[in-house]
Amino acid sequence: MRKTIIAGNWKLYKTINEAIELSNGLMRDLFKIDSQGIDIVLCPPFTALSSVSEVILESNIYLGGQDLYWVDEGAFTGEISGKMLKDAGCSFVIIGHSERRQFFGETNETVNKKIKAAIVNSLTPIVCVGELLKEREAGKTFDVLKDHVQNGLTGIDKEDILKIVIAYEPVWAIGTGKTATPVQAQEAHKYIRDLLAKLYGQDIADQIRIQYGGSVKPDNIVELMKQPDLDGALVGGASLQINSFSEIVKKALEVIK
Ligand code: PEP
């Protein structure tokens, strides 16, 4: 059985004080929930990692970075390494988010290097894949998913693939309020799982968690979570408020697979 995972991507939001306030509120709301059934991950901006880490210390909530560089240390001004994320208390790291692919030149090749660096540093990579609106409209969704998954995972063996979470994030649904329908999400998740089965075998593919991301809100999480190949959510906008993120986590937990 795959454990549900709900992660909040805070993007370029929250000062240190705001991040502490948000994580304190989430601790109050989520401290007592059954963490056997769910992994909860908060991904604040780099500047707030250490402060949030202190708030959630020894709780059922994990910390994640929003990106990393693949070299542990060196003359790479402005970059943050896996070693540094680990040091700041992270267990997870988002890799290949569409905003990084769109605005910061992320490619399958850099995604691949980052996945390997994350694994070396014992961080669980949350690897984002997904199509643009024009690619969906041109009937190319599966081609894009194949390209992102196959090329992003080049050289990742059967042992390491089990350490990875995939996030299917249709770019047209991110921050737009336009969610993929549960049927559209399931279709893409099933395609990704079938592809993973071809690459690694069915038994391994059945163990890999695939999250959905794209305008997830308290009022759509239940129908999404009911889909058989959907194992959680990567939440942007709705993770910035205590109530909406807590509600998403609690409603996801209600959907027992
Ligand atoms: C995201 O940042 O990965 C995301 C899915 O954002 P939103 O929930 O705001 O669409």
Residues whose N, C-alpha, C, O or C-beta is under 5 A from the ligand:
A	BS01	PEP	N9 A173 I174 G175 T176 G213 G214 S215 V216 L234 V235 G236 G237 A238
